[in-house]
Amino acid sequence: MPRQLFAAKRRVDRSHWLLAFLLIGLAWCSGLPATERIVLNTGVLAPYTTPERTGFLDRIAVALFHEIGLEAEIQVFPTATERSLLNADSGIDDGMAMRIAGLEKQYPNLIRVPEPLIVNDFVAYSNRPRFATDSWRALEPYVVSYIIGWKVFEKNVQGVKEVTLVRDADQLFRLLGNGRADVVLYERWQGLERLRAMGIKAQVLEPPLSRTEMFIYLNRKHAALVPKVAQALANLKKNGTYQRIFDATLSPLNQ
């Protein structure tokens, strides 16, 4: 090979290597592998997540991480809460979404993004005449049902006529539909979605029995991203993107 061509080839090769090292270095500085996207796991189903990835959480995650120049996706573990926690804590997944505050005390590798993702309303559903649920004592005259393991209900439902515990949301709302429960307790938007899907006529009782802020957590390998994600989420709320996604995915269930 002529000396000039050989020298030119070496310069091209060196340029390719330099570009590769620069990309790797940038990814390392941001705490992200060069070609990976952020994967957040969750246990929530429709309308927050859907197989088509058109739910509230699906769309918020994409918009949120797009704000800081990253791709994101939601992975759903509907019945494997402990597995999802361990996956996020160990770094198998990059983090988790729609979780209560305080998990970092038990899972030290998780860092909470301080900007709330959403406020979950834990409400009562009934197909009987409407009554106000302004305290937990309002449930006392009724046969009440909720899903095993929901701590907010286990802690607060006391002195009611009867309690029936069930395994999942379908079983919960069937009890309401066939009259075997007067009141069932669940989260607002997932409950409205289940009623719609199952064709059951019932109403949400107001006000909510409990309201809880829900958050995103990131594995500590992405600690540098936490303030950026918090700011990006605040930006989505300010510029109207958050409300547009909310109105497209959750608000129609109230109609």
Secondary structure as UniProt FT lines:
FT   HELIX           3..30
FT   TURN            34..35
FT   STRAND          38..42
FT   TURN            46..48
FT   TURN            51..52
FT   HELIX           56..66
FT   TURN            67..69
FT   STRAND          72..76
FT   TURN            78..79
FT   HELIX           81..90
FT   STRAND          95..100
FT   TURN            101..102
FT   HELIX           103..105
FT   TURN            108..109
FT   STRAND          110..112
FT   STRAND          118..126
FT   HELIX           136..139
FT   TURN            140..141
FT   STRAND          143..147
FT   TURN            148..149
FT   HELIX           151..156
FT   STRAND          162..166
FT   HELIX           169..177
FT   TURN            178..179
FT   STRAND          183..187
FT   HELIX           188..198
FT   STRAND          203..219
FT   HELIX           220..225
FT   HELIX           226..239
FT   HELIX           241..249
FT   HELIX           251..254
//
